[in-house]
Amino acid sequence: MAQSRKDNKGRVLRKGETQRSCDGKYVYTYTDPEGKRRSIYSKDIMELRRREEQLVKDQLDGLDVYAAGNSTVNFVFDRYISTKSELRGTTRTNYIYMYNRFIREGFGKKKISSVKYSDVLQFYQHLLKEKKIQVNTLETIHTVLHPTFQLAVRDNIIRVNPSDGVMAQVKKQPGRNHGVRHALTVEQQRAFMNYIENNPTYFHWTPLFKFLLGTGCRIGEAIGIRWQDVDFEKRVISINHSLVYYSTEYKDHAMCTFSISLPKTEAGIRSIPMIDAVYDALQAELEDQKENGFNETEIDGMNGFIFMNRFGYVHNPQAVNRTIKRIYESYNADEVVKAAKERREPVLIPHFSCHHLRHTFCSRLCEVETNLKVIQSIMGHANIETTMDIYAEVTDMKKQESMNNLAHTLKVF
């Protein structure tokens, strides 16, 4: 009968277990799913056996422990994106850009088996607090990271997706606006447009901003609008594409370029009736271009774009946002001085971007229109819930305004 192997304390060692004489450490040797010999070590026999049991459980579950211990998040993302053949070119480019910018050089180097729910939550909080990104940007990052982990689950590299429920937790945090863009008030909107129209530095931006505030178009739709998309006779604008500006690789270095993007949903293809302000602005722009020359930019076979910068090229969305910032900062500085002279409170314009103008248009529309389907159609919202959220926000503001007016009118309290 074979004699049982024992450690230096007289305890019987199991199959695969040994104790090194040099340092007293315990070793468990096993064969991984790839047929390779592997070993784990511990100073404590009970800890070693707990790890042995975990290994057995992993193998019974069909997990590739070796892959789980060595694959990085980057490795799995690259594998994931290579399988998404159905993605449109611009969507794929945007996913890769977002991943490379925010994940690859830091969080992406983590071993995927070591990533816990709390790690993902802390990473998202870091992006919000330290990188100062907006929640809607974080949602795009989550759109990339969550399916990456899900692929690892389906490939039996990990058991659960550590990013499940993280965005819901982020949105529960107090003091965060959850990415909601608040509209400009009527007073702020009027101040913004009056300042542009009467300022020689910014006057040439008037047609574009009237178009944005009078149609509710996304900035990509606005800069991509062409003269052939405008029917002056029927006073209708056809929205059937947008311009996207993204980073790409060219000869081993990054460069930015424009591309035509078709709507992802049928809701994005729509017709928007022209209000007088938009009609007049486009007519004035047309007459100006007849005299000074049209936009000759051609992108993916399309030309005839309406709005152009001083170089005769289509607008860069980031440049438009920078211009908005210069305008409201200049206005606010002038308004503070003017209000002090007139001994009144200044009407200041808050920080906002192109998309706030879309939200502002939608808010004005909600104030005069109660049919949500009509609002959804004009805005091109794929989901009626998006329309309802904005409508609810406007309704709450109108309720407060109505109560204030009531209190002012009654004057009996």
Secondary structure, 3 states (H helix, E strand, C coil): CCCCCECCCCCECCCCEEECCCCCCEEEEEECCCCCEEEEEECCHHHHHHHHHHHHHHHHCCCCHHHHHHCEHHHHHHHHHHHCCCCCHHHHHHHHHHHHHHCCCCHHHCEHHHCCHHHHHHHHHHHHHCCCCCHHHHHHHHHHHHHHHHHHHHCCCCCCCCCCCHHHHHHHCCCCCCCCCCCCCHHHHHHHHHHHHCCCCCHHHHHHHHHHHHHCCCHHHHHCCEHHHEECCCCEEEECCEEEEEEEEECCEEEEEEEEECCCCHHHCEEEECCHHHHHHHHHHHHHHHHHCCCCCCECCECCECCCCCCCCCCCHHHHHHHHHHHHHHHHHHHHHHHHHHCCCCCCCCCCCHHHHHHHHHHHHHHHCCCHHHHHHHHCCCCHHHHHHHHHHHHHHHHHHHHHHHHHHHCCC
